Amino acid sequence: MQQSDFVPLHLHTEYSLLDGAIKIDELIDQASTYNMPALAITDHGNLFGVIDFYKKATKRSIKPIIGCEVYVAPNSRFDRTKTNIENGISEEASFHLILLAKDNTGYKNLTTLVTKAYLEGFYYKPRIDKDLLKQYSDGLIGLTACLKGEVPYYLQCGQIEKAREAALQYKHILGPENFFFEIQNNGMAEQEDVNKKLIEISNEIHVPIVATNDCHYLRKEDARAHDILLCIQTGKTIKDVKRLRMTTEEFYFKSLNEMKHAFREIPEAILNTRMIAERCNVNLVLGHSMLPKSDPQNG
C-alpha cells in the first residue's frame, strides 16, 4: 500500500489534560492502518507524552514528530493582567501557536520554551512570549493553530492589518521557510471565513498553507465522550447550553481520503504536511544513556 500524502501535524492526546481524548497506543494503531509515514502530537502547553509516543511510533516504523501547542502571551510573559478582548487580546490572556521540532536542536529549544512557560510565564496557562521565542526559535517550525491562534483571532475580529503584522512577526522570528498558515475543515462557519482570509494573505506575504484537523479524539463517535471530558474540565454539565464545547463532531483523526476531499480545492495544503514531516528528524537516544552517570566516588 502506498504511504499517505497526509501527515497529521496538530493532534491532542490524553496528555492534553481533560481536553485530548486520544490514547497513544490506539493512535499508533490507527496511523499504521492509514499507512501514514509520520505523525505529530502537539499537546496543550506540555511534552508529557513525548517519550512514550516516540518509542511506540518508532517501533511501528512511523516517524514521530515532536510538537506542542504553546500559549503565547500577548505582551510579556511576566505580565499577569488581562487586557480587554476588544483591544485585540484573547480573553484567556494568551494565543495558541503550534511548534514542531525539526531536529535535536529544535527539540532542546522546545523543551526549554515549555519549561520557561511554566516557571516564568504561568498565568492561567503556561505561557511563552515572542521575546522568548526569538531566543529559542532555532530548529522549530510554527503553524498558526486554531481559531485561538493570534493570526486567526485578528482575522475573526476583522483586524486584517494586525493579522498581517502578527504573521510577519512570526515569519521573521522562525524564518520564512519555517512558518505556515494552518487551515482546517471542521464544519464551523467562522473557520471557513478565516480559511479564506488566510489564503488571501498567504498570497500577499508569501506564507505557505498547511491543512490540519486539530484532532481531539480518535473516532467521530468519540465526540460525545470528549464533550463529557470538557464538562469535567470546566465543572459544567451536559445540560448547560452555555458550557465550553466543540460545535461540530469533526475533530477526529481523519484518513488521507477524508482530508483530500475536505481540501480538494487547495491540494498543496495536504502535500505541505508531508513536506513538513520530511523536514522533521528528531533523533532521541533513549534508555539508560538518558540517565545521569553516577559519581564513582559516591557509587
C-alpha positions in Angstrom: 0.0 0.0 0.0 1.3 3.5 -0.9 2.1 5.7 2.0 -0.3 8.5 2.8 0.4 12.0 1.5 -1.3 13.5 4.5 0.5 13.7 7.9 -1.4 14.9 11.0 0.5 17.9 12.4 -2.0 19.2 15.0 -3.2 16.5 17.5 -4.0 16.3 21.1 -3.5 13.1 23.1 -4.8 12.2 26.6 -1.8 14.3 27.8 -3.7 17.5 26.8 -5.3 17.1 30.2 -9.2 17.0 30.2 -9.1 18.2 26.6 -7.5 15.5 24.5 -9.1 12.0 24.4 -6.7 10.1 22.2 -4.7 7.3 23.7 -1.2 6.8 22.2 -1.5 3.1 21.6 -4.8 3.5 19.7 -3.4 6.5 17.8 -0.4 4.5 16.6 -2.6 1.6 15.6 -4.8 3.9 13.5 -1.9 5.7 11.9 -0.5 2.4 10.9 -3.9 1.4 9.4 -3.9 4.6 7.4 -0.3 3.8 6.3 0.9 7.2 7.5 4.7 7.7 7.2 4.8 10.1 10.1 2.7 11.6 12.9 2.9 14.6 15.2 1.5 15.1 18.7 1.0 18.7 19.9 -0.4 18.6 23.4 -1.5 21.8 25.1 1.4 23.5 26.8 3.3 20.3 27.7 5.5 17.5 26.4 4.3 14.8 28.9 3.6 12.2 26.2 6.7 12.7 24.0 8.9 9.8 25.2 6.0 7.2 25.2 4.9 8.5 21.8 8.4 8.5 20.4 9.1 4.9 21.5 5.9 3.4 20.2 5.8 5.3 16.9 9.4 4.3 16.1 8.7 0.7 17.0 6.0 0.7 14.3 8.2 2.4 11.7 6.2 5.7 11.9 8.3 8.8 12.2 7.4 10.6 15.4 7.2 14.4 15.1 7.5 16.1 18.4 5.5 19.2 18.9 3.4 21.3 21.3 0.6 23.8 21.1 2.1 26.6 23.2 0.3 29.5 24.7 1.8 32.9 23.7 1.3 35.9 26.0 0.1 38.9 24.0 2.7 41.1 25.7 5.3 40.0 28.2 5.1 36.5 29.7 5.7 38.3 33.1 2.5 40.3 32.7 -0.2 38.8 34.9 -3.0 41.1 33.9 -5.7 40.5 31.3 -6.3 43.0 28.5 -9.7 43.8 27.2 -10.7 41.5 24.4 -11.9 44.4 22.4 -8.3 45.7 22.2 -7.4 42.6 20.2 -6.3 40.3 23.0 -7.8 36.9 23.6 -9.9 36.6 26.8 -7.6 33.8 28.1 -4.6 36.3 28.1 -2.8 34.1 25.6 -2.8 33.0 21.9 -2.2 29.5 20.6 0.7 28.5 18.4 1.8 25.1 17.1 5.6 24.4 17.3 7.2 21.4 15.8 10.8 20.3 16.3 12.8 19.9 13.1 15.9 18.4 14.7 17.5 17.8 18.1 18.3 21.5 18.5 14.6 22.2 17.9 13.6 19.6 20.5 16.0 21.1 23.1 14.6 24.6 22.4 11.1 23.3 22.6 11.7 21.7 26.0 13.3 25.0 27.1 10.3 27.0 26.0 7.8 24.7 27.7 9.8 24.7 30.9 10.1 28.5 31.0 6.4 28.8 30.1 5.6 27.1 33.5 8.4 28.7 35.6 8.3 32.2 34.2 5.1 32.8 32.3 2.3 30.9 34.1 -0.9 32.8 34.3 -3.9 30.5 34.0 -1.8 28.7 31.4 1.9 28.1 30.9 2.9 30.9 28.5 5.8 32.0 26.5 6.2 35.3 24.7 7.7 36.4 21.4 11.0 37.6 23.1 11.4 34.1 24.5 10.5 32.5 21.1 13.2 34.7 19.4 15.8 33.3 21.8 14.8 29.6 21.2 13.5 29.6 17.7 16.3 27.6 16.1 15.2 24.2 14.8 11.4 24.9 15.1 8.5 25.1 12.6 5.5 27.1 13.5 1.8 26.8 12.5 -0.8 29.4 13.2 -3.0 26.9 15.2 -6.8 27.0 15.6 -9.2 30.0 15.9 -7.4 30.9 19.1 -4.1 31.5 17.3 -3.1 35.1 17.1 -3.4 35.5 13.3 -6.8 33.7 13.1 -8.1 35.6 16.1 -7.4 39.0 14.5 -8.9 37.8 11.2 -12.1 36.9 13.1 -12.2 40.4 14.6 -11.8 42.0 11.2 -8.4 43.3 12.1 -6.7 42.3 8.8 -3.7 44.6 9.3 -3.0 43.3 12.8 -3.2 39.8 11.5 -0.8 40.6 8.7 1.6 42.2 11.2 1.5 39.3 13.5 2.1 36.9 10.7 5.2 38.8 9.5 6.5 38.8 13.1 6.3 35.0 13.3 7.7 34.7 9.8 10.7 36.8 10.9 11.2 35.0 14.2 11.0 31.5 12.8 12.4 32.1 9.3 10.3 32.3 6.1 10.7 28.6 5.4 9.5 27.7 8.9 6.2 29.4 9.3 2.8 28.2 7.9 -0.8 29.3 7.8 -2.9 26.5 9.2 -6.3 25.9 7.7 -8.9 23.4 9.0 -12.2 22.0 7.7 -14.3 21.4 10.8 -17.7 22.5 9.7 -17.5 25.8 11.6 -18.6 28.9 9.6 -16.1 31.1 11.4 -13.3 28.7 10.4 -14.3 28.7 6.8 -14.2 32.5 6.8 -10.8 32.5 8.4 -9.5 30.0 5.9 -10.4 32.2 3.0 -8.7 35.2 4.6 -5.6 33.1 5.4 -5.3 32.0 1.8 -5.7 35.6 0.6 -3.0 36.9 3.0 -0.8 33.9 2.2 -0.5 35.0 -1.4 0.3 38.6 -0.3 3.1 37.9 2.1 4.2 34.5 0.8 3.4 32.3 3.7 2.5 28.7 2.6 -0.7 26.9 3.7 -0.9 23.6 5.5 -4.0 21.6 6.3 -4.7 20.1 9.8 -7.7 18.7 11.6 -6.9 19.7 15.2 -7.7 16.2 16.4 -9.0 15.9 19.9 -10.5 12.4 19.7 -9.8 9.3 17.6 -13.1 8.4 16.0 -16.1 10.5 15.1 -18.3 8.6 17.5 -16.0 9.6 20.4 -17.3 13.2 20.1 -19.8 12.8 23.0 -17.2 11.3 25.3 -14.9 14.2 24.5 -17.8 16.6 25.3 -18.1 15.0 28.7 -14.4 15.4 29.2 -14.7 19.1 28.6 -17.5 19.3 31.1 -15.2 17.7 33.8 -12.5 20.2 32.9 -14.8 23.2 33.2 -17.0 22.0 36.1 -20.2 22.1 33.9 -22.9 19.6 33.0 -24.1 18.3 29.6 -27.3 20.2 30.2 -25.6 23.5 30.4 -26.1 25.1 27.0 -23.5 27.8 27.7 -20.7 25.4 28.5 -17.4 25.2 26.6 -17.9 22.7 23.8 -17.0 21.8 20.3 -19.8 22.9 18.0 -19.2 20.1 15.5 -18.1 16.4 15.5 -15.3 16.8 13.1 -12.3 17.0 15.4 -11.3 13.3 14.9 -8.4 11.5 13.4 -9.2 11.6 9.6 -7.8 9.4 6.8 -6.0 10.7 3.7 -9.1 10.3 1.6 -11.2 12.4 4.1 -8.6 15.1 4.2 -8.0 15.2 0.4 -11.8 15.5 -0.1 -12.0 18.3 2.5 -9.2 20.3 0.9 -9.8 19.3 -2.7 -9.7 23.0 -3.8 -6.3 23.5 -2.3 -4.3 20.2 -2.6 -1.0 21.9 -1.8 -2.2 22.2 1.8 -2.2 18.4 2.0 1.2 18.0 0.3 2.7 20.5 2.6 2.0 18.2 5.6 4.2 15.6 4.0 6.9 18.1 3.1 7.0 19.4 6.7 7.1 15.8 8.0 10.2 15.1 5.8 12.0 18.1 7.4 11.3 16.9 11.0 14.0 14.5 12.1 14.5 14.4 15.8 16.7 11.5 17.0 16.4 10.8 20.7 18.7 8.5 22.5 16.6 6.6 24.9 17.2 4.1 27.6 20.0 4.0 30.2 22.0 6.5 28.2 19.4 9.2 29.2 20.2 8.7 32.9 23.0 10.8 34.6 26.2 9.0 35.1 26.9 8.1 38.7 29.9 9.6 40.6 32.4 6.7 41.0 33.4 8.1 44.4 29.8 8.0 45.6 28.7 4.9 43.9 
